[in-house]
Amino acid sequence: MQKRLLAGVIGTTLLLGLGTGALAASSLEEIKAYLNGEIKFKVNGADWRPSDEKGNEMMPITYNGNTYVPLRSVSTALNTPIDYNGETKTVILGEKVDGVTLFSKTIKLLNPADSDVADLIDKEQLVINGKQYDGAFRLRTMYQFIRVMRVDLGKPYTKMHLVVGAKGSDVNVKIFNKDDVVLKEFALKKDEVKELDIDLNNSQNLKINSAGTEKGQEGNVYFLKDSIVK
């Protein structure tokens, strides 16, 4: 309930409330807005007013039909952690992830024109063993034929927490670094999802091979973007 409410509030647009230090190096644009004391709030059925860290009330702002509320006060009310990375100018809501997920725009396929590989966001294809996933790099599998996918992580990393699944066929998978040294070798049953920890040994580019193990069966192996490199 709290997460749904937070998402709804964010949809109306929020002020960060991070202090002038966080904004000092930002590109600011002057606007004309209004403090709107008429707006009332309820959190989980109880009356609530936004306030700063010292408990001083902060009125919401109305600008161009949108309501702006201090984000930090909302996160406190909903018991949702918030942080700000001044170096990247990024607001972090919820749990911090130690590393980068494969959703990062810096991570991409090196052979996207190959029909055996794809960067998937199609939700229908991303249901594995009844669970819905949001994104994956897909590699086709075929019995006794090796299919290859190459991935650029954007920069060298030392560890990967890989979430990987298979559909259509059992499959054997090998992950290599750019020097063709095997970093990980494993098997997956069809409709199985595994979580594996891999030592990347400061690797940036990976080569991933798949081969189906069931005669006459084709399938896919999915390197789910919930995976993390660090």
C-alpha positions in Angstrom: 0.0 0.0 0.0 2.8 2.4 0.9 4.6 1.8 -2.4 1.5 2.3 -4.4 0.8 5.6 -2.6 4.4 6.7 -3.1 4.2 6.0 -6.8 1.0 8.0 -7.1 2.5 11.0 -5.3 5.6 10.9 -7.5 3.3 10.9 -10.5 2.1 14.4 -9.6 5.7 15.6 -9.5 7.7 16.3 -6.4 10.3 18.7 -5.0 13.4 17.0 -3.7 13.8 18.9 -0.5 17.5 18.1 -0.5 18.8 21.5 0.5 20.6 24.2 -1.4 23.9 22.4 -1.3 22.6 19.7 -3.6 21.3 22.2 -6.1 24.2 24.7 -6.0 25.8 23.3 -9.2 22.5 22.6 -11.0 21.1 24.5 -13.9 18.2 26.4 -12.4 15.3 28.1 -14.2 13.2 30.7 -12.4 9.5 30.1 -12.4 6.4 31.7 -10.9 4.6 29.3 -8.6 2.2 29.4 -5.6 2.3 28.0 -2.1 -1.0 26.1 -1.8 -2.2 25.7 1.8 -5.7 24.5 0.7 -4.5 21.0 -0.3 -4.9 18.4 2.4 -3.2 15.0 2.6 -3.9 11.7 4.2 -1.4 8.9 4.7 -2.9 5.4 5.4 -6.1 7.2 6.5 -4.5 9.7 8.9 -4.1 13.4 8.3 -0.6 14.4 7.2 1.2 17.6 6.4 4.6 17.8 4.7 7.4 19.1 7.0 11.1 19.5 6.9 13.7 17.6 9.0 13.1 20.0 12.0 9.3 19.5 11.9 8.5 22.8 10.3 5.4 22.6 8.0 6.1 23.0 4.3 3.2 23.9 2.1 2.9 22.2 -1.3 3.5 24.3 -4.4 1.2 24.6 -7.4 2.7 25.3 -10.8 1.1 24.8 -14.2 -1.6 22.6 -12.8 0.8 20.2 -11.0 1.3 19.8 -7.2 4.8 19.7 -5.9 5.5 18.2 -2.5 8.9 17.8 -0.7 10.1 14.3 -1.6 12.0 13.8 1.6 9.0 14.4 3.7 6.9 12.0 1.7 9.6 9.3 1.9 9.7 9.8 5.7 5.9 9.5 5.9 5.9 6.3 3.9 9.0 4.9 5.6 10.8 4.7 2.2 14.5 5.4 2.2 15.8 8.3 0.1 19.2 9.5 -0.8 20.9 11.8 -3.3 24.1 11.3 -5.3 25.5 14.7 -6.0 28.1 13.4 -8.4 25.5 11.9 -10.8 22.6 14.2 -9.7 20.5 11.1 -9.0 17.7 10.7 -6.5 17.7 7.2 -5.0 14.3 6.0 -3.7 14.0 2.7 -1.8 16.8 0.2 -1.2 20.2 1.0 -2.6 21.6 -1.5 -5.1 25.3 -2.3 -4.7 26.2 -2.3 -8.3 24.5 -1.7 -11.7 21.7 -3.8 -13.1 21.7 -4.9 -16.7 18.9 -2.3 -17.3 21.7 0.3 -17.4 22.0 2.1 -20.7 25.8 1.6 -20.6 25.3 -2.2 -21.0 24.5 -3.4 -24.5 24.7 -6.2 -27.0 27.7 -6.2 -29.4 25.9 -8.3 -32.0 22.4 -6.9 -32.0 21.9 -7.6 -35.8 22.3 -11.3 -35.1 18.8 -13.0 -35.3 19.8 -15.3 -32.5 20.1 -12.5 -29.9 17.7 -9.8 -28.8 17.3 -7.1 -26.1 13.8 -7.9 -24.9 11.2 -5.9 -23.1 8.2 -7.9 -24.5 6.4 -8.9 -21.3 4.7 -11.8 -22.9 8.0 -13.5 -23.7 9.4 -12.7 -20.3 7.2 -15.0 -18.2 9.3 -17.9 -17.0 7.8 -20.6 -14.7 4.9 -18.3 -14.1 6.9 -15.3 -13.0 6.9 -12.0 -14.9 10.2 -10.3 -15.6 10.8 -6.8 -17.0 13.7 -7.2 -19.4 16.4 -9.6 -20.6 19.1 -10.3 -23.2 17.8 -13.4 -25.1 19.9 -16.0 -26.8 18.4 -18.8 -28.9 19.2 -22.4 -28.2 19.4 -25.4 -30.6 20.3 -29.0 -30.0 24.1 -29.5 -30.5 24.5 -26.1 -32.2 26.4 -23.3 -30.3 24.8 -19.9 -30.4 26.8 -16.8 -29.3 25.9 -13.5 -27.7 28.4 -10.8 -26.9 27.8 -8.2 -24.3 29.6 -4.9 -23.5 29.2 -4.0 -19.8 30.4 -0.4 -20.5 33.4 -0.7 -18.1 35.3 -3.5 -16.3 33.6 -5.2 -13.4 34.8 -7.8 -10.9 31.5 -9.5 -9.9 28.2 -10.5 -11.4 25.1 -11.7 -9.7 23.4 -13.4 -12.7 19.7 -14.2 -12.9 19.2 -16.5 -15.8 16.3 -18.6 -17.1 15.5 -21.0 -19.9 12.3 -21.8 -22.0 11.6 -24.4 -24.6 14.6 -26.6 -24.0 17.3 -27.7 -21.5 20.5 -25.8 -22.2 24.2 -25.7 -21.4 25.7 -22.2 -21.0 29.3 -21.0 -21.0 30.4 -17.4 -20.2 33.9 -16.3 -21.4 35.9 -13.1 -21.1 37.4 -11.3 -24.1 40.4 -13.7 -24.0 38.1 -16.8 -24.2 38.8 -17.7 -20.6 35.8 -19.5 -19.2 34.3 -17.5 -16.3 31.3 -19.8 -15.7 29.7 -22.9 -17.1 26.3 -24.2 -16.0 23.2 -26.1 -17.1 19.6 -25.0 -17.0 16.4 -27.0 -17.3 13.6 -25.5 -19.4 11.3 -23.2 -17.4 14.1 -23.0 -14.7 15.5 -19.7 -13.3 18.8 -19.7 -11.5 20.8 -17.1 -9.6 24.6 -17.4 -9.9 27.6 -15.4 -8.6 30.3 -15.0 -11.2 33.9 -13.7 -10.8 34.3 -11.4 -13.8 38.0 -10.7 -13.0 37.8 -7.1 -14.2 36.1 -8.0 -17.5 34.2 -5.5 -19.7 33.3 -7.7 -22.7 31.7 -11.1 -22.3 31.0 -13.9 -24.8 28.1 -16.2 -23.9 27.6 -19.5 -25.6 24.4 -21.6 -25.5 23.7 -25.2 -26.7 20.4 -27.1 -26.4 20.6 -30.6 -24.9 17.2 -32.0 -26.0 17.2 -33.5 -29.5 14.7 -31.8 -31.8 14.0 -29.0 -29.3 14.7 -25.3 -29.8 14.4 -22.7 -27.0 15.8 -19.6 -25.5 18.0 -18.6 -22.6 17.3 -15.3 -20.9 19.9 -13.2 -19.1 17.5 -11.3 -17.0 18.2 -7.6 -16.5 17.6 -7.9 -12.7 21.2 -9.3 -12.8 23.8 -7.0 -11.1 27.4 -6.2 -12.0 29.8 -4.5 -9.6 
